[in-house]
Amino acid sequence: MAGLAGRHRWAALALWVVVLVGVWAGASSMGESYRDDYTLPGTESQRAVELLREHAPAQAGGTLEIVLHSDSTLRSPETERSVDAMLDKVSKLPGVAQVRSLYDDQSAISKDGTIGFATVDLKRTAEETPVEDTQRILDTARTVQSTTLGVELGGEAARELAAPGGGAAEGAGILAALVILVFMFGTVIAAGLPIITAVFAVGSTLGVIVLASNVFTIASFTPYVMMLVGLGVGIDYALLIFARYRAELVKGAAPDTAARRALDVAGRTVFFAGCTVIIALLGLVALGLGALRGTAISVSLTVLITMVASLTLLPALLAVFGKRFARQFTARAAKRAARGGADEGAAWRRWGGAVQRRPIAALLVSVLALGALALPALDMRLGLADAGNEPAETTSRRAYDLLADGFGPGFNGPLVVVADAGGKSEQAAAALAKELGGVPGVAGVTGPIPTEDKAAATLIAYPTTAPQDERTTELLERLRDDVLPRVADRTGAQYLVGGATAATVDYSDKVASRMALFVAIVVGLSVLLLMAVFRSVLIPLKAALLNLLSIGAALGAVALVFQDGRFGAEAGPIEAFLPIMIFAIVFGLSMDYEIFLISRMREEWAASGDHAHAVREGLARTGGVITAAGAIMIVVFGSFIMSDDRMLRQFGFGLAVAIFIDAVVVRCLIVPAAMQLMGRHAWWLPRWLERALPRVDLEKG
């Protein structure tokens, strides 16, 4: 493959340019259509939505709140006339089913008369409502805004008006990666090749996903995750190949020969490392979690195309600049030798020797430290971000804060209870309302509100605590496990608790319940792949255990910062899908470093038969590349901490910490110590398993 790309370098480059331009021409003409799908068939909150959709389609749609704040009072005749006129205009806008005025319900105005809200019932759910329709509602509502009257828009659909942007974060990450590569290779052109490869791969994949979003359900946060992972992986893979290419040039190989050798060894490593990442990501599909499946497939496709770019586009670029690199790298190596300088792996060779002399101490200290850091992950509380986590300047956040000030913190997370008792549903709901009024933790109850066909009725219970407060979750569990069954025994009705808060709890519980299956699938398949690659039992098991430890430590760090609110972060639950996304991505990326390091150790072992020498030389030849690759990953992932979106901040921080732990602590300290202790047994494989596993060679060339 390297020879073909090198011989037809200009054709390969032209093909990649055509693919990139062609994909984006189609994507620009069709536009994007991302959809967040958090539905979970079979959960109680989803059954409540389906029941409302069956008996009252209008009530099953999304809602928006036009929140008004007056310096004096909202009850003045002049204010009432202007607000009612505005609401009449809103009711005639596209996508609006009906509008309920704050003046038709006195409970919609705060006790002091300064804060009130009108409810806009949408024809579609919040996820299906076009952003243009929401913006039009906000613009119309703000026609009454003045120096004494403020207008904001709340609700799930309003949050889309402040969709996160990651351009500055990606730019900062790429710039930092370029600086690291320049220090590593000494020239801007050499440093730029891994970045060019990554940008072409990520850009092409992003265009494909924009097109696919018009056909399949893909979450709105997918492009940012794709860019986050794609840039890190793309630069990483190209760097691993380029580092081997440089080493071959320094040995005196011709540029085309160096390229073939680099691709035949490091290229194989990249191929199988990419396969482990894809396996880990596709494991998310087994969870069956709505749009998360689309995200998993999208990021898997990103890794696949990144891998293809590293094996086709990069060799073409190496062929274009090969003679220049041969002169530069050999001249630099000659100067170092003339000065009597040590070779590039000398420091890592000394480090490996130090670890080999005290392997038990190195192993115990590292494992105990990571175990301690992982402890907070055991108490991780999952949830989904709401408007309360939005930047303070967004209209959805201002509406959220105004409603909490005017009506209490629980107003932003109402529990919608649906009563199903046929023709007696309204009476059953009334009986429940009376019971709920005396339940601790319930601030108030509105309703019952019968459906159009009178076959069901709804109640809205407002907690005394905020939606993300742990006490709100405890209240929901108490209602479902105790209060509702007790009332159902008396009335014979079926009661279902729905609403955004209940759906978030159900989603988090479903993720937690399927986590064990997901981990088993990913770890099992990855261990089998590593067994085939390294012809060993202990090495794959060791890799899996260490990856789990580093991921646990990273999740513990995320919990310390974002759940407990340390270092200036806002305290709150961790995004429900974040642990499994971090697990899938980091487990795969950790295997990249594992394969790169152990394959070089195996190469030295095959050549010398001396296990201690193989461990030491393997680290000496790869330690610098692994730490450089890890540093690039860290700056790319860490750059997303600058994002305004809380989910992206959590994601970037978690990945950056995980890669730091894996590249520095695990690969450069724990792995050499563990390999030293295992000795020759590290390469043991039972004969029956030897015959059963397919043979995969990484050392050809």
N, C-alpha and C positions, 0 to 999 in steps of 0.2 A: 504493500500500500504506500509506504514512504517513497519507494523508487518510482512508482507510477505518478504520484503527486509531484515529485521532484522533476521528472522528465517533462511533464506537462504543466509546469508551474503556472504559466500565464492563463492557461485554460482553467485550471483549478481556481485561481483567484477570480477570473471573470465569472465562473459559475457561481461562486459564493456571492459576488456583487449582484448578479442577476436574481439569485434567490432572495436576497435581502430586499432589493428594490421591488421585485415582483410581489412578494408577500405583503409588503407595506402598501403597495398600490391597491391591492385588494382590500386590505384592512381599512385603509382610509376611505374607500368608497362605501364599504358596508357599515363601518362604525362598530363600536363595542356595545355589548348587551349583557353585562355581568348581573348576576342575580344571587342574592344571599338566601340560601334555603336551609333553615334550621328546623324544618319539620321532622318529627320523629314518630312515624306510624306506631300506634299502640300505646303511646304515653297518654296520661290523663289530660294534659293540656291540649294535645292534638285532638283527642276525642271531643273535647269541649268546642274547639273550633269547628270540627266537622258537624257537630250537632247544631250549632248556630247557623252554619252554612246551609244545612238542610231545612231548618224551620224559619230562618230570618236572614236571607242573603245580605241584606243591607247592613246588618249588625256584624257580619263576618268580615267586612272590609276593614281597612285601616282607618285610623283617626288622626287628626291634627288638632292641636289646641292653639288658637290665637290668643295669646296672653297679653293683657293690657295692664299698664301701670300708670296711675295718675298721681301727680303730686298732691292733689287735694282729694277729690272723690270721683268715682265713676258713675255716681247716681245723679249727677246734675243733668237737667233736661237737655242742655246743649250737647253734652258729651253723649248722652243716650241717642239723640237724633243722628249725630255723625257716625257713631259706631254701628247703629242699625242699618244706616244707608250703606256703609262699607260691607257689612255682612250680607246684605242683599246682593251686592255685586259679586261677592265670593261664591254665593250659592249658585250663580249662573256660569261659573268657570268650568272648563273641561275637567273631568275626573272627579267632580264633587257630587256626592249623592244628596246630601242635605246639610244644613247648618243650624245648630241649636244656639240661640242667642243667650248670652249671660244674663239678660234681663228677663228671660222666661223661667229661670231657675235661680232663686235667691241664694242657693248654696254655691253658685258659681262665682259669687263675689265675696271677698274676704270680709271679716267682721268689721275692719276699719274702713272698708269701702275703697281701698286704694289699688287692690289687685283683683283682677277677674279674668275669666277665660270663656271663650266661645268654642264649642266643639264642632269640628268639620268632619263629617262622615265621608270617607272616600269610596269610590266605586270599586277600587281594587285594594289588595292588601298593600301594606307599606312597602314591601319588597318589590311589588309589581308596579307601583306608581312611578311614572317618569319624573325625573328630577325637574324637567321643564314645568310640569304641572305644579309641583311643590313651590318652585321659585315664583310662578305666577300668582299663587295664593299669597305668598309673603309680600310680593310687590303690591298687590291690591290691598292687603291689610294695612300696609304702611302708608297708604294714602291719607290716613287720619292722624298720622304721627305728628307731634308738635313738640315744642319745648317743655310742655307740661304733661304730655301723654306719650308714653312709650309703647311700642308694639313689638312683640317677639313671636316666634313660631316654634312650638314644641311638638314632640311626637317622633316616632321612629323614622318616618319619611323625611322629616326636617333635618335629621342628622346627615342625610346624604348631601345636603347643601355644603357641608364642611368636610367632604371626602379628603382623606389624607393625600399629600403629595410628597414624593420622595426624591425629586430631582436633585436638590442640594445635597442630600445624604449620599446618593450614589456618586455624585461628582466628587465629594470630599473623600469617599472611600477609594475611588479610582486614583485620585491624585496621591493619596498616601501610599497606595500600592505601587505606583510608579516610582515614588521616592525610594521605597525599599528595594525595588528591582534595580534601580540605577546603582545603589550602593553595592548590590550583590554582583552585577555583571559589568559595571563600570562604563557602560555606554547607553545613551538614550534609546538608540535603535534596538539594541538587544533587550532592554527593559520594556520597550513598547510592544514587542511581538506577542507575549502572553496576554497583554491587555487587548490588543487588536483581535486576537483569536476569541477572547471571551466576549467582546462587544459584538462581533459578528454573530456568534452563536446565540447570545441572549436576545439581540435585536431580531433575528430571524424567528426565534421561538415565540417572542412576544407578539409578533405579527400573526403567527399561526393561531395563537390563543385568542387574539382579538376576533379573528374569523370564527373560531370554534365557539366563542361565547354567544354567537347568534343562533347556535344549534343546540348546544349542551348547557347544562346548569353549571356555571363557574362563579365562585364567590368574588365579590368586589375587591377583596384584599389580595387575590391571587397574583396580579402583576407585580406587586411589591415584594411578595415572597419569592416569586420567580427571579426577579432582578437580584435580590439579596443572595439567594443560593447560586444562581447562574454566574454572577460575576465572581463570587468567591471560588466556586468549583472550576470555572473556566480558566481563571488565572492560575489556580493551583495545578490543574492537569498540564497546562502548557508549560508551567515552570518545571515540573518534574521531568518532562521530556527534554526541555531546553537545557536543564542542568546536566543531564546525561550526555546530550549532544556536545556541550562545551567540554566535558571531561574527555570525550573521544577525540575532539580536536586537539586538546592539549597533549594527548598521547601521540599525536602525529598523523592521525587518520585524515584522509581527504574529506572535504565537506560532504560529498554525496555518500561516501562510506560511513561517515560519522552519523549522518541522518538516518541511514538504514539501521545501523546498530542501535542508535538511541530509540528508534521506534520499535525495533524488534525486542528490546528488553523493557525500557521504561514505557513504551507504548502498550505492551501487553499488560504491564502493571496497571496503567491507566484504564485499560479496557475492563479488567476484572474488578478494579476498585469502583469504576462507574457502575458495573453490574450490581455490586453490593448496595450502592446508594439507591439504585432503581428498585431493587428488591425491598429495601426498607420503606421507601415511599409508597410503593404499590401495596404494602401491607396495610396502609390506611384505608384502602378500598374495602378490606374485609370488615371494617368497622361499620360500614353502611350509614355514614353520617352525612346525608344530604349533599350540599355543595362541597363539603370537604373531600368527597371523592373526586370531583372535578379539579380541585386544587392539587390533590396528590398526583393525578395523571398529568396535569400541566407541568408541575415541577419535575416529575419523572422525565417528561419529554424534553424539558430544559437540560437536564443532565445528559440525556441521550445525545441531543444535538451538540452540546458542548463537547462531549466525548468524540463525536464524529469530526467536529472542527479541529480538535487537537490532533487527530490522526490523519487529516487531509489538508486543512488550511495551513496549519503550522508547518508541515513539511514543505509545502509550496513556498512559504515565506522564507524558510531556512535555505531553500535552493536559490532564492533571489539574492539573499545577503550572505551566502555561505562563504565566499572568498574573503569578504571583508571581516567576518567573524574569525576565520582561520588566522588571518594576519594579527588581529587584535588580541585574541586569547592566547595564541602561542607566544607572541611578543611579551605579554604581561607575565606569563609563566616563566619565560626565560629571564626576565628582569628579577623576578622573585628568587629564582635559583642563583643568579649572579650575586645577589645581596646575601645569599646564604640563609634566606628565610625558610621557615618550616612550610611543609605542604599544607593545603587548606584543611585537611582532616586531622592535623596533629593535636589541636586542642580537644577535639572530640575523642580522639584516641586516648588521651590522658584521662579525660572524664570517664570514659568507659572502663579504663583500668581501675580508677578509684572506686567506681560502683562495684566492680567485680571483686575487689578486696573486702568490701563490707556489704554484701548483697542483702543479708537479713535485716540489717539496720536501715538500709535505704528503702527496702520493701515495707517494713513495719511503719516507719515514720510517715511515708507517703500515703499508705492505705488508711492509717488512723486519721490523718489530717483530712483526707477526702471524705472519709466516713463521717467525721464531725460536721463538715460543711454540708453533707447530704441530709442531716437530721431534720432541718426545717421543712424539707420536702414531704416528710411524713404527715405534717399538719397543713398541707397546702389546701386552700379553699378555692374551689373552681367557680367560675361565673362567666358572665359576658359583660363587656363594657356597655354603659348606658350614657345618656346625655350628660350625666354628672361627671363623666370622665373626659368630656370634650374640652378643647381650649376655651378659656374664659371669654374670649371675644366672639365666639360663635353664637348665633341666634338660638340654637337648640339648648346650649348651656345656660344662656341668660334666662330663657323660658323655664328651664328646670329649676334654677335657683329662685326665681320669682314665685313659682308655684309652691316650692318648699317653704318659702318665707310666709306666704299668704295662707296656706292650708295645711302645713305640717309636712315633715319629711316623707311620710308614707304616701302622700298624694301622688308621687311620681311612680309608685310601684303598686297599683291597686291589684287586688286579687278578684278576678271575675269568676263568680260561681254560677254555673248553669244548672237549673233544676229541671228534671225531665220526669213528669208524672202525667203525661197526657193532658186531658182537660182540666186537671187539678194542679197544674204546674204553678200557677200564680199563688194559690193558697199554700203549696208546699214551700215556695220561695219565701212567702211572708212568715211562715213558721220558722224557717231557718234564720231570717233576718232578726227576729226577736231573740233567738238563741245567740247569734253572733254579737249582739249588742252588749252581752255580758262577758264575752271572752277576753281575757287579758291580752293586750297587744293589738286589739282592734280599736282604732280611733273612731270609726264611724262606718255606717252601712247605708247605701242608697239603693232604692228599688223596693219591691220587685218591678222589673220591666218585662212585660210579656212579649213574646214574639208575635209576628204578624198573624200566624195561624193559631195562636194561643196554646200550642202544644208544648211549649217550653217557656221558661222565664229566667231572667238573669238578675243577679245581685252584684253589687260592687262593694267589696270590703276594703277599707283603707287601713293599713297597718300604722302603728305609732312610730315605726322605725323606717329608715331609708331602704330602698330596694336591695342594695348590696350589703346591708347590715346582716350579720349572722343571725340576729334575733328574728328577722323577717323570714328566713328559711325555717327556723324552728317553729314559727307560728304556722307556716304553711304545712309542715309535717304534722303539727298538732291538729289542725283542722281536718286533714285527710285521714289521720289515723284514729281520731277520737270524736271530735265534734260532729262532723258530717255523718259518719256511720250511726251515731246515737240518734240524730234527728231523723235519718232515713228509716230507722226501725219504727219510728212513730208514724211517719207520713207515707211510707212505702215508695218514696221518690228516689230517683238516682241523682246524686249531686256530683258535679265535676268541677274542679278548680282549674281555670285557665288564666289567660293574660300573660303579658310579657315576663313578669317576675316568676310565675309558675313554670313557664316554658323554659326559662333560663335554668331553673333548678332541675327540671326534667332532663334537659340537654346535658348538664354537668353530670348528673347521676348516670346517664346512659354512657357517656364517655368513660367514666370511672369503671363501670361494670364490664366494659369491653376491652379495657386496657390490657388485662392479663392475656387474652387471646391474641391481641395484636403483638405484644412482646414475644409470645411463644412462636408465632409465625415468623416474625422478622429474625429473631435470634436463631431459630432452628434452621431456616434456609441459609442464613449467612454462615453458620458453622459448617454446614454441608459443603458450601462453596469453598470455604477456606481449607477444609479437609482435602478436597480435590486438588486445590492449588499447591498446598504445602506437604501433602502426604503425611499428615500428623494428626493426632487426636488432642494432645495437650495444648498445642499452639492455638487452635481455634477456640477451645474452651477458655483458655487464658484470655484471649482477645475479647470474647463475649463478656466475661466477668469484669474485665477492666473497663470496657465500654459502658457497661451498666453503672459501674461505680462513678465514672467521670460524668455521665449524664445525670445521675442522682445528685452529685455535688453541684452541677450547674443549675439544676432545678431548685436545690436548696438555696443557692445564691439569689435566684429570681424571687423566691418566697421572702427571703430576708429583706430585699430591697423594695419590691413592689407590693407585697402583701402586708408587711409590717410598716411600710412607709419610711424607710431609712434613706439617708443621703439625699434628702429633698424630694423623693418620689412620693406621690399621693397614695396613701394606703387604700387597699381594696382587694377584691378577689383576683386570682390569676385567670386569664382567658381560658375557657374550658378546653379548647382544642390545642392550646399552646404546648402542654407537656407531650402530647403524642406527636405533634409536628416537630418539636425539638428532638424528641427521641428518634424519629424516623430519619431526620436530616443528619443529626450528629452521629448516630450509630453508623450510618453509611459513610460519612466523611472520616470517622475514626478508623474505619476499615481501610480507607485510602492510605493513611499513614502506616497502618499495620502491615498492609501488603507491601508498600514501598520499603519499609525497614526490614521486615522479615525476609522478603525476597532477596535482598542484598546479603543478609546473613546466610541464607540458604546457598546463595551463589558462592560465598566464601567457604562455606562448609563443604560444598561439593568439590571445590578446588583444593582445599587443604586437609580436610578430615579432622581439623583441630577445632573443637567446639568453642573454647574460650577465645581463640583467635578470630573465629567467625563472628562471634558476638561483638567483639571489640572493633573489628574492621567494618562490620556492617554499620555500626553506629558512626564510625569515623567517616564513612563514605556518604552517609545520608543525613547525619545530624544537622549539618548546616542548611541543607535543602528543606528538611522538615520544619525547622524553626523559622526559616524565611517564609515558607508556604503558610505556616501557622500565623505568622505576623501579618501576612497579607489578608488572610481570612479574618483575623481579629479586627483589622482596621476597616475592612469592608463591612463586616457585620456590626462592628461598634459604631460606625457612622450613622446607623439608623437610630441610635439613641437620641440623635438630634431631632428626630421627627416629632411632630405635634401629636401624632396618634399614639395612644397608650399601648395598644396591641403591638405596633411596630417597635416601640421602645422596649417592651418586654422581650419580644422576639430577638431583636438585635443584641440586647444585653445577654440573654440566655445563650445564644449561639457563640458570642464572643468569649464568654467565660468558659463554655464547654471546650472550645477549640484551644484556648490557652492551657487549660488543664490537660487536655489530651496531648498536645504537641510538646509541651514543656515537661509536665510532671510524669505523665504516663509513658510516652514514647522514649523520653531521654533519661528516665530514672527507674520507673517500675519495670518496664519491659526488659532492659538489660539485666536488672537484678533477678527477675523471674527466669529469664533464659539461662543465666549463670547457674541458678539453683537447679533447674531441670536437667542441665547437662545434655548428654547424648540422648536421654529419654525424650527430649523435646521433639525429636524426629521419628518417634516410634509410631507405627501404624499396624494394627493386627492384619494378618495375611488375608483373612476373609474380607475385611473392609478394603484392603489394597486391591483385591480383585473386583470388588463391587463398584468402587468409585471410578469415574472416568479420569484419565490422565491428562493433566493440564501442565504445560511446561512454560515457566516464565524466563528460563535462562537461555533460551535459544539465541543464536546470533553470534 
